[in-house]
Amino acid sequence: MSDFMMFSLVPLVVAVIIGMTCALLGNFLVLRRQSLIGDAISHVALPGIVVSFILTGMLASTAMMLGAGVSALVTVAMIELIRRLGRVETSAAMGVTFTSLFALGVLLLEWHDATGVHLDVEHALYGNLESLIWFEGTGLAALFDPTALAGLPRQLPRVALVGVLVVAFVAVFRRHLVLGSFDPDFAASVRARPALVDLLLVSLVAVAAIAAFEAVGSIIVIAMFICPAAAARLMTDRLATQIAWSQGFAVLASVLGYVLAGYGPGWFGFDASLSAAGTIATLSGLILLAACVAGPRRHPAAA
Amino acid sequence: MTQAPPISEEVAKSPLAIHGLTVSYAHHPVVHSVDFVTPPGSLTAIVGPNGAGKSTLLKAVLGITRRLTGEVRVFGEPVEAMSRHVAYVPQRSSVDWDFPATVIDVVTMGLFRDLHWWQLTRRHHRQRALESLSRVGMEAFADRQIGQLSGGQQQRVFLARALTQQAELTILDEPFAGVDAATEKAIVEVLKQLKREGRTLLCVHHDLATVRDYFDHVLLLNVRRIAAGPVDEVFTERNLQATYGGRLSAVQLARLLEPADVAHAGSGR
């Protein structure tokens, strides 16, 4: 039990919160056919963090968040610029932007040799879920012990805060989000500010991606922005039901993925474990695959 | 900035008065210095060739597209403060009908301005949406997924959403595009009924042959205002040729115009 509390509780909770948060936002990205923006922003967090490290010389979380936030804004601006100047599709502009900025981040990282301070490409991709150890979590009593709770890895309160922020945003702006996704012109005509809400949505995607980045890496973030919501869309034609499905899928992938990564190889006699982030992302992909094959709404309704 | 001149009584009473409206895309005017005062209680068609800026004019009025210059007033007040009084039916093809929503969901969107974020959609809201649906003969489809509707049914749902807005002025962008004859008739009936209730309607319209039957006023537009006024006075050969750049054939015109108009316009040549 204390093993579980110490080594598994925090990673599990963090993975579930991040999964649910990203999947919630992912619903609106899928409806706007903007899923790739989550991918773009979580990749671009890397150069943002590297630049903030180069400028401040340390891995302070505020500076990192700020750097990643600025780079998210740069990304959105670059995508729009390339789309207009190059007269290409948004998805093409996104692809060009995030791959080149991520590559720039890798080069900056090598060139500046920040590798010594626990900032490397591998970490950026797979994150650090298994390292979220709660040393004070020695038993159930620790859950009610303020000093033990104070020892919780700081990633946990951070992602929890972001999760609350995202839920509040969706709750307050649910009609704006639906209207702006379905019919932006009508939304503008009733002064629902679709462009502003769109910007807020992308900003929150950036905040969620950045907060998750450090704890779980970008692979899981990308998967959670796209897979649960896309799979949920194939299950139903009702938005509320779709959101519920996406949350269920996110929890399923996170919990099952974490357990499988830790214990799965052991069941087959291997004395090893897999990357939790990688397993969770793979599972969410498998869920999407299953929904594609068997989801009841996988064909668009006939007109 | 100079002080805005005092507004005339005509403008103060008009549900939509446009003055000097210019919209441009990439330094190229799409709508150029258009003036138009919509008479209260009128059913007005906006007619012009493709690319004449008809939809753009509407979108600029509604604040969807930024206007370069010009004033838009609703009952004499700037439109920004009066958007509650304006309902809008966009082109049906402008949205993704595969969106996960039911018919009643879409019609309830017309209540957007009446609902604060903490309010849930209650039974009386649903009732209001159902009443709109029954006015367009679609109440039986309330819980249908919107992707399962035919084009004509989709258009009626859009009209029902605008009815739910209960606005003084309704702006429609090609409500008859791609709908069957029965739907067209049903929509016209609703529009005429709204007019009888004293509401004002402004409608981009493509079919020149039905302008006389459906509308009482017309705005002929080709980037600039060519002519505007009651259909009987304005819908003439000369004005139509000016609007369409002389591309209408004599046969086409003969079918559109009442014999008297043709004789009148002919004598003027």
Boltz contact constraints between the chains, C-beta under 6 A:
constraints:
  - contact:
      token1: [A, 172]
      token2: [B, 117]
      max_distance: 6.0
  - contact:
      token1: [A, 179]
      token2: [B, 109]
      max_distance: 6.0
  - contact:
      token1: [A, 182]
      token2: [B, 95]
      max_distance: 6.0
  - contact:
      token1: [A, 182]
      token2: [B, 99]
      max_distance: 6.0
  - contact:
      token1: [A, 183]
      token2: [B, 95]
      max_distance: 6.0
  - contact:
      token1: [A, 185]
      token2: [B, 64]
      max_distance: 6.0
  - contact:
      token1: [A, 185]
      token2: [B, 90]
      max_distance: 6.0
  - contact:
      token1: [A, 185]
      token2: [B, 94]
      max_distance: 6.0
  - contact:
      token1: [A, 186]
      token2: [B, 88]
      max_distance: 6.0
  - contact:
      token1: [A, 186]
      token2: [B, 90]
      max_distance: 6.0
  - contact:
      token1: [A, 188]
      token2: [B, 64]
      max_distance: 6.0
  - contact:
      token1: [A, 189]
      token2: [B, 62]
      max_distance: 6.0
  - contact:
      token1: [A, 189]
      token2: [B, 88]
      max_distance: 6.0
  - contact:
      token1: [A, 190]
      token2: [B, 112]
      max_distance: 6.0
  - contact:
      token1: [A, 190]
      token2: [B, 113]
      max_distance: 6.0
  - contact:
      token1: [A, 191]
      token2: [B, 83]
      max_distance: 6.0
  - contact:
      token1: [A, 237]
      token2: [B, 100]
      max_distance: 6.0
  - contact:
      token1: [A, 237]
      token2: [B, 145]
      max_distance: 6.0
  - contact:
      token1: [A, 238]
      token2: [B, 100]
      max_distance: 6.0
  - contact:
      token1: [A, 239]
      token2: [B, 100]
      max_distance: 6.0
  - contact:
      token1: [A, 242]
      token2: [B, 100]
      max_distance: 6.0
  - contact:
      token1: [A, 300]
      token2: [B, 98]
      max_distance: 6.0
  - contact:
      token1: [A, 301]
      token2: [B, 145]
      max_distance: 6.0
  - contact:
      token1: [A, 301]
      token2: [B, 147]
      max_distance: 6.0
  - contact:
      token1: [A, 301]
      token2: [B, 148]
      max_distance: 6.0
